[in-house]
Amino acid sequence: MSPIRYPPGVKLPPFARFYDNVYWKVKRYMKPQFFGVFATVTIIGAAFWMIAIQPMISHEYYAEKQRERWKRMPVSREQLAGGLPVWRDPFDREDRKTPSYAK
């Protein structure tokens, strides 16, 4: 079924105008495939936001949480390494500032 064709100049009631202008344009997207794709893209976008974008935006919050966790741990980083050397910067840059989570 397609939209009803009215002769030009006819005064339409608001519902008929809505039905003609909006309903038929929206109806073509009211298919299960469209909602499946939309839901999948939305879920993946929300997961990407929570995993990748949000930690970059609020870096200080996560850095503070990491500092708190390291303080509560009963062992040091050297003990956790199990006798292996703790990771150091292989380029040994003196001018590089210390990361905020290591302070």
C-alpha positions in Angstrom: 0.0 0.0 0.0 1.3 3.4 -0.8 0.4 6.9 0.4 -2.9 8.3 -0.6 -2.8 10.9 -3.4 -4.8 13.9 -2.7 -5.7 16.5 -5.3 -3.7 19.7 -5.0 -5.2 22.5 -2.8 -7.2 20.1 -0.6 -7.2 21.1 3.1 -6.0 17.9 4.9 -6.7 17.1 8.6 -3.5 16.9 10.7 -3.6 13.1 11.0 -3.9 12.7 7.3 -0.9 15.0 6.7 1.1 13.1 9.3 0.1 9.8 7.8 1.2 10.9 4.3 4.4 12.7 5.2 5.8 10.8 8.1 4.3 7.3 8.4 5.2 6.1 5.0 8.7 7.4 5.2 9.2 5.6 8.6 7.4 2.5 7.6 10.1 1.4 5.1 12.5 1.1 8.0 10.1 -0.9 10.2 11.6 -4.2 9.2 13.2 -6.9 11.5 16.5 -6.6 9.5 16.8 -2.9 10.2 16.2 -3.4 13.9 18.7 -6.3 14.1 21.4 -4.2 12.4 20.6 -1.1 14.5 20.7 -3.1 17.8 24.0 -4.8 16.8 25.7 -1.5 15.9 24.4 0.1 19.1 25.7 -2.7 21.3 29.1 -2.7 19.7 29.3 1.1 19.9 28.4 1.1 23.6 31.0 -1.6 24.3 33.7 0.3 22.4 32.8 3.5 24.3 33.1 1.8 27.7 36.3 -0.1 26.8 38.3 2.4 24.7 36.9 5.9 24.8 35.8 6.4 28.4 39.1 5.5 30.0 40.9 7.9 27.7 38.5 10.7 28.6 38.7 10.3 32.4 42.3 9.1 32.7 42.9 10.6 36.1 40.0 8.6 37.6 41.5 5.3 36.4 45.0 6.3 37.3 43.9 7.1 40.9 42.1 3.7 41.1 45.3 2.0 40.0 47.4 3.8 42.6 44.9 2.8 45.3 45.0 -0.8 44.2 48.8 -0.9 44.3 48.8 0.7 47.8 46.4 -2.0 49.1 48.4 -4.9 47.7 50.6 -6.6 50.3 53.4 -7.2 47.9 55.6 -4.9 45.8 56.0 -5.0 42.0 59.4 -6.7 42.3 57.9 -9.5 44.4 55.1 -9.9 41.9 57.6 -10.2 39.0 58.8 -13.5 40.6 62.6 -12.9 40.3 62.4 -11.5 36.8 63.4 -7.9 36.2 60.6 -5.3 36.4 59.9 -3.7 33.1 61.9 -0.5 32.4 62.0 1.9 29.5 64.3 0.2 26.9 65.3 3.6 25.6 66.1 5.0 29.0 64.9 8.5 28.3 65.9 10.8 31.1 63.7 13.7 29.9 60.5 11.6 29.9 58.2 12.5 32.8 57.1 9.8 35.2 53.6 8.5 34.5 50.9 9.7 36.9 50.1 6.2 38.1 53.7 5.5 39.1 53.9 8.4 41.5 
